Amino acid sequence: MLVLSSLTTLPVLCLGLFAPLAPWLAQRLGIERSIAFALLILSAGLAVRGFGNAPALFAGTLLVGAAIAIIGTLLPSLVMRELGRNADLMTGVYTMALCMGGAMGAGLSIPLADALDGWPASLMSWTGLALSALLAWWWMMPRSAPGLQFGVSKSNIRKLLRQPLAWQVMILMGSQSSLAYIVFGWLPTLLVGRGYSDSDAGWLMGISILVQLPAAISAPWLARMHKDQRPILMLALALVGAGLWLLLSGPVHLSWPAGILLGLGQGGMFSLALTLIVLRSGDAHIAGELSALAQGGGYVIAAMGPLLVGLLLGANVSITAITWFFLAILVFAASMAMLAGRQRRLELGDHGGLVTTINQSQQNM
């Protein structure tokens, strides 16, 4: 169980540890080439995972986590730079693509393993998709000079860390991501422990991931309809809580509605957490810095969730107690959402320092 917990935690921990590297890399290569470089690392990591032994599995997972961390950190700044006022809606679009990738992985992994005579070839087969993405990105990506998008330094990070709003966005990202990765890593195991068959647990996980797609693309649009984002954040978290409680403690005949509620809540919440990085940033430079901080620190926080659940399962803690642990994380995330969801934005002040202002553009929407 400890090995499984470590393997479940490693990708999330990599997202946190390598996210701060993204601005440094973009300053030297440019955002576009940095994303291309990360896609190359992703392809290599997926290939290494297919070597069929434990060291290769951990090494490949490390590379995959590092690559995804770099790409995920740079995307909010790139979207804000290219699309301006429509950046929050495009964040929903690419979050939907992330959810679709998760659904494909969950749905196709076992059929691929059966078709290719084993897990090593199945794991390695995803390299082709990553290489295709690299080729498509290199052909279509915007072209700009290195160093124009980021001015990240230790001084800038210190300024950001002095802003409570930056901490609120980071901790919200971490707490909601912790629940998401617990679900991805352990929900089927918990459902089987509650008495569901392997097949039913897999189908419930699949439907939960599938319904994340419409939620991910619609949540930023719904957030725009309010003067602040607290109502939609609370709705998304409430759906997550209701879905988890019904699946793990509620009546069995409500399992399918529960899976749908959970998926709608998690798809919307993940999209909103990324959208907040854009909405709380005054320009693309700040968005890049806030993205590095929120995803770097946030995913380090998130990595603790899957590890703790694995340890709890190893200690034979009851599913009821684990459900209460989930709800405690949810309440904590809600408290952060009430702060991070307000009409605030990080701006450059008159003397070059960061200040937190009321987001007037949101007031006028």
C-alpha positions in Angstrom: 0.0 0.0 0.0 2.9 2.4 0.7 4.3 1.8 -2.8 0.9 2.5 -4.3 0.5 5.6 -2.2 3.9 6.9 -3.3 3.2 6.3 -6.9 -0.2 8.1 -6.6 1.5 11.0 -4.8 4.6 11.4 -7.0 2.9 13.0 -10.1 1.0 15.5 -7.9 4.2 16.3 -6.0 6.1 16.8 -9.2 3.4 19.3 -10.3 4.2 21.4 -7.3 8.0 21.0 -7.3 8.5 21.8 -11.0 5.9 24.5 -11.5 8.3 27.2 -10.2 10.8 26.2 -12.9 8.4 27.2 -15.7 8.9 31.0 -15.5 12.7 30.6 -15.4 12.5 28.4 -18.4 10.1 30.8 -20.3 12.4 33.7 -19.6 15.2 31.9 -21.5 13.3 30.1 -24.2 10.0 31.9 -24.5 6.6 30.5 -23.4 6.1 28.7 -26.7 9.4 26.9 -26.9 9.2 26.0 -23.2 5.9 24.3 -23.8 7.5 22.5 -26.8 10.4 21.4 -24.6 8.0 20.2 -21.9 6.1 18.1 -24.5 9.4 16.5 -25.5 10.0 15.6 -21.8 6.5 14.3 -21.6 7.0 12.0 -24.6 10.3 10.7 -23.1 8.6 10.1 -19.7 5.7 8.2 -21.2 8.2 6.0 -23.2 10.3 5.3 -20.1 7.2 4.2 -18.1 6.7 1.4 -20.6 10.0 -0.3 -19.8 8.2 -2.6 -17.5 10.0 -2.3 -14.2 9.5 -0.3 -11.0 12.5 2.0 -11.3 11.5 2.9 -14.9 7.9 3.5 -13.8 8.9 5.9 -11.1 11.5 7.7 -13.3 9.0 8.0 -16.1 6.3 9.3 -13.7 8.8 11.9 -12.5 9.4 13.2 -16.0 5.7 13.2 -16.9 4.9 15.2 -13.7 7.7 17.7 -14.4 6.5 18.2 -18.0 2.8 18.6 -17.0 3.9 21.1 -14.3 5.7 23.3 -16.8 2.9 23.3 -19.4 0.2 23.8 -16.8 2.0 26.8 -15.3 2.6 28.5 -18.6 -0.8 28.1 -20.1 -2.7 30.8 -18.0 -0.1 33.4 -18.9 -0.1 32.4 -22.6 -3.9 32.5 -22.8 -4.1 35.9 -21.0 -1.4 37.3 -23.3 -3.1 36.1 -26.5 -6.8 36.5 -25.7 -7.0 39.3 -23.1 -10.6 39.6 -21.9 -11.6 36.2 -23.2 -8.8 34.5 -21.3 -11.1 33.1 -18.6 -13.4 31.5 -21.1 -10.5 29.9 -23.0 -9.2 28.6 -19.7 -12.5 26.6 -19.5 -11.9 25.2 -23.0 -8.4 23.9 -22.2 -9.6 22.6 -18.8 -12.2 20.7 -20.7 -9.5 19.2 -22.9 -7.6 18.2 -19.7 -10.7 16.4 -18.5 -11.2 14.7 -21.8 -7.6 13.4 -21.7 -8.3 12.0 -18.2 -11.4 10.4 -19.5 -9.5 8.8 -22.4 -6.8 7.5 -20.0 -9.3 6.0 -17.7 -11.4 4.5 -20.4 -8.7 3.2 -22.8 -5.9 2.0 -20.5 -7.4 -1.5 -19.9 -8.5 -2.1 -23.5 -5.1 -1.0 -24.7 -3.4 -3.4 -22.2 -5.5 -6.2 -23.5 -4.9 -5.4 -27.1 -1.2 -4.9 -26.8 -0.6 -7.9 -24.5 0.4 -6.1 -21.3 0.7 -2.9 -19.4 4.2 -1.9 -20.6 3.1 -1.5 -24.2 -0.1 0.1 -23.1 1.8 2.7 -21.1 4.3 3.3 -23.9 1.6 3.7 -26.5 0.6 7.1 -25.1 4.0 8.4 -26.3 2.5 8.7 -29.8 -0.2 11.0 -28.6 2.4 13.3 -26.8 4.6 13.4 -29.9 1.6 14.3 -32.1 0.8 17.1 -29.7 4.4 18.3 -29.9 4.4 18.3 -33.7 1.0 20.1 -33.8 2.2 22.7 -31.3 5.4 23.4 -33.1 3.5 24.0 -36.3 0.8 26.2 -34.9 2.4 28.0 -31.9 2.7 31.8 -31.9 6.3 33.0 -32.4 7.8 35.5 -29.9 11.3 36.2 -28.6 12.5 34.6 -25.4 12.4 36.6 -22.2 9.5 38.9 -23.2 6.8 37.3 -21.2 8.3 36.9 -17.7 10.4 39.0 -15.4 10.4 36.5 -12.5 12.9 36.9 -9.8 13.3 36.1 -6.1 12.3 39.8 -5.5 9.1 39.4 -7.5 8.2 36.1 -5.7 8.7 37.8 -2.3 6.4 40.6 -3.4 3.8 38.1 -4.4 4.1 36.2 -1.1 3.4 39.5 0.8 -0.1 39.6 -0.8 -2.8 37.6 1.1 -4.7 37.2 -2.2 -1.9 35.2 -3.7 -1.9 32.8 -0.7 -5.7 32.5 -0.9 -5.5 31.5 -4.6 -2.7 29.1 -3.9 -4.3 27.3 -0.9 -7.6 27.0 -2.8 -5.8 25.5 -5.7 -4.1 23.0 -3.3 -7.1 22.0 -1.3 -9.4 21.4 -4.2 -6.7 19.6 -6.2 -6.1 17.4 -3.2 -9.7 16.2 -3.4 -9.4 15.8 -7.1 -6.3 13.6 -7.0 -7.7 11.6 -4.1 -10.7 10.8 -6.3 -8.5 9.9 -9.3 -6.2 7.7 -7.3 -8.4 6.1 -4.7 -12.1 6.4 -5.4 -12.4 3.0 -7.2 -10.6 1.3 -4.3 -12.9 3.0 -1.8 -16.0 2.0 -3.8 -14.8 -1.7 -3.9 -14.2 -1.5 -0.2 -17.8 -0.4 0.2 -19.1 -3.4 -1.7 -19.2 -2.3 -5.3 -17.9 -4.7 -7.9 -14.7 -3.7 -9.9 -16.8 -3.1 -12.9 -19.3 -0.9 -11.2 -16.5 1.1 -9.5 -14.8 1.6 -12.9 -18.1 2.7 -14.6 -18.8 5.2 -11.7 -15.3 6.6 -12.1 -15.7 6.9 -15.8 -19.1 8.7 -15.7 -17.7 11.0 -13.1 -14.8 12.0 -15.3 -17.0 12.2 -18.4 -19.4 14.8 -17.0 -16.5 17.0 -16.0 -16.3 18.1 -19.6 -19.4 20.3 -19.8 -18.8 21.6 -16.3 -15.2 22.6 -17.1 -16.2 24.7 -20.1 -19.3 26.2 -18.6 -18.0 27.2 -15.1 -15.9 30.2 -16.3 -18.8 31.5 -18.3 -21.1 31.2 -15.3 -18.4 32.9 -13.1 -18.5 35.9 -15.5 -22.2 36.4 -14.8 -21.5 37.4 -11.1 -19.8 40.3 -9.6 -17.5 37.9 -7.8 -16.9 34.2 -8.1 -17.9 33.1 -4.6 -21.4 31.8 -5.6 -20.2 29.6 -8.4 -17.3 28.4 -6.2 -19.6 27.4 -3.4 -21.9 25.6 -5.8 -19.1 23.6 -7.3 -17.7 22.6 -3.8 -21.3 21.7 -2.7 -21.6 19.4 -5.7 -18.3 17.7 -4.8 -19.3 17.2 -1.2 -22.7 15.8 -2.1 -21.3 13.5 -4.7 -18.6 12.1 -2.4 -20.9 11.7 0.6 -23.6 9.9 -1.5 -21.0 7.6 -3.1 -19.3 6.6 0.1 -22.0 6.9 2.7 -25.4 7.3 1.0 -27.9 4.9 -0.4 -26.5 2.6 -3.1 -29.4 3.3 -5.5 -28.2 6.9 -5.7 -24.7 6.0 -6.8 -25.1 7.0 -10.4 -26.6 10.5 -9.6 -23.8 10.8 -7.0 -21.1 10.1 -9.7 -22.6 12.8 -11.9 -22.8 15.3 -9.1 -19.1 14.6 -8.2 -18.0 15.0 -11.8 -19.9 18.2 -12.3 -18.4 19.7 -9.1 -14.9 18.6 -9.8 -14.8 19.6 -13.4 -16.2 23.0 -12.6 -14.0 23.5 -9.5 -10.7 22.7 -11.4 -11.7 25.0 -14.2 -12.6 27.8 -11.7 -9.3 27.4 -9.8 -7.3 27.9 -13.0 -9.6 30.8 -14.1 -9.0 32.6 -10.8 -5.3 32.8 -11.6 -6.3 34.9 -14.7 -9.1 36.9 -13.0 -6.9 37.8 -10.1 -4.0 39.0 -12.3 -3.7 42.5 -13.8 -1.5 41.4 -16.7 0.2 38.4 -18.3 3.4 38.9 -16.3 1.5 38.8 -13.0 -0.5 35.8 -14.3 2.7 33.9 -15.0 4.1 34.6 -11.5 0.8 33.8 -9.8 0.4 30.7 -11.8 3.9 29.5 -10.8 3.1 30.2 -7.1 -0.5 28.9 -7.1 0.4 25.7 -8.9 3.8 25.2 -7.3 2.7 25.6 -3.7 -0.8 24.3 -4.4 0.2 21.0 -5.9 2.7 20.4 -3.0 -0.3 20.8 -0.7 -2.4 18.6 -3.0 0.1 15.8 -3.0 -0.4 15.2 0.7 -4.1 14.1 0.2 -3.5 10.9 -1.9 -0.6 9.9 0.4 -2.7 10.3 3.6 -5.6 8.4 2.1 -3.3 5.6 1.1 -1.8 5.5 4.6 -5.3 5.5 6.2 -6.4 2.6 4.0 -3.2 0.8 4.9 -4.1 1.3 8.6 -7.6 -0.2 7.9 -9.4 3.1 8.8 -13.1 2.9 8.0 -14.5 4.4 4.9 -16.8 6.5 7.1 -13.8 8.1 8.8 -12.2 8.7 5.4 -15.4 10.3 4.2 -15.2 12.7 7.1 -11.6 13.5 6.2 -12.8 14.4 2.7 -15.5 16.7 4.0 -12.9 18.4 6.3 -10.8 19.2 3.3 -13.9 20.5 1.5 -14.8 22.8 4.3 -11.2 24.2 4.4 -11.4 24.7 0.6 -14.7 26.6 1.0 -13.1 29.0 3.5 -10.4 29.8 1.0 -12.9 30.1 -1.8 -14.8 32.8 0.2 -11.6 34.8 0.2 -10.1 34.1 -3.2 -13.5 34.5 -4.9 -13.9 38.2 -4.0 -13.5 41.0 -6.5 -9.8 41.5 -6.1 -6.9 41.7 -8.5 -3.1 41.9 -8.2 -1.8 45.0 -10.0 1.5 46.8 -10.3 1.5 49.9 -8.1 2.9 53.3 -8.8 6.3 52.5 -7.4 6.6 49.1 -9.1 5.3 47.0 -6.2 2.3 44.7 -6.2 -0.9 45.9 -4.7 -4.3 44.3 -4.3 -7.2 46.3 -5.9 -10.9 45.9 -6.4 -11.5 44.4 -9.8 -13.5 47.2 -11.5 -13.9 45.3 -14.7 -15.7 42.5 -12.9 -18.0 45.1 -11.3 -19.0 46.4 -14.7 -19.8 43.0 -16.2 
